Structure formats: structure tokens, C-alpha cells
Amino acid sequence: MTPQLPSALGGPADGLAAAVALRVLADQLEDAEVERALREGWSWPQVAEALGVSRQAVHKKHARRMIEAGIELRRRNG
């Protein structure tokens, strides 16, 4: 059985709005921490492992933004 949220939260619209706000905040936090990790010299595989996703997934999601931010990305052979 799914636990019920406290009634102080309000109706379904309030609960769904809260879920959307948390998702946006989580995305912003991930963006900031991926950028920080890469600026500190982490590799894509290290970032991916910390996030629990594949290297390809984290690279696809964040690489363009990192390049636009002027972050020098580590290469496998260099």
C-alpha cells in the first residue's frame, strides 16, 4: 500500500506541482555538480559512476553545456 502524504500538502495539484519543482531543482543540482566535478578534473566515467548512469548517458546529457561553458573536457587518449 502506498503511504498517503499529509493533508497539509493540499490536493493533487499541489502535490504534482511540488514534484515538478523537485525535479527542476534536482536537474539544476546535477548540472552544477557535474560541472564542478569536470572542472576539478573528474573523468566522464567517474561522473557517470557517481550518478549511477552510463558514461554515454552523462556525456550526452551534459557535454554540450560543458563545452559552451568553456570547460576543457578530458579525452580518453589525452
DANORVEN-V888484 format. One record per pair of residues at least 12 apart in sequence whose C-alpha atoms are under 10 Angstrom apart, sorted by sequence separation. I is the first residue (numbers start at 1). J is the second residue. D is the distance in Angstrom with one decimal. If there is no record, write none. Layout:
i->[I:I]
j->[J:J]
d->[D:D]
//
This chain:
i->[35:43:44:47:34:44:45:33:34:44:45:44:34:34:44:44:30:34:35:39:34:35:38:34:44:31:35:43:44:31:35:39:41:42:43:44:30:34:39:41:42:43:44:38:39:41:43:31:35:38:39:31:36:38:39:35:38]
j->[47:55:56:59:47:57:58:47:48:58:59:59:50:51:62:63:51:58:62:66:62:63:66:63:73:61:65:73:74:62:66:70:72:73:74:75:62:66:71:73:74:75:76:71:72:74:76:65:69:72:73:66:71:73:74:71:74]
d->[9.8:9.2:8.4:9.2:6.8:9.7:8.6:9.2:9.3:7.2:9.1:6.7:9.8:9.2:9.9:9.4:8.7:8.8:8.4:9.3:7.7:9.6:8.4:9.9:8.7:9.2:8.9:8.2:7.9:7.4:6.7:9.9:9.2:9.2:6.3:9.0:9.6:8.9:6.6:8.4:8.1:8.3:9.4:7.6:7.8:7.6:8.8:8.9:8.9:8.3:8.4:9.4:9.9:7.1:9.9:8.1:8.3]
//
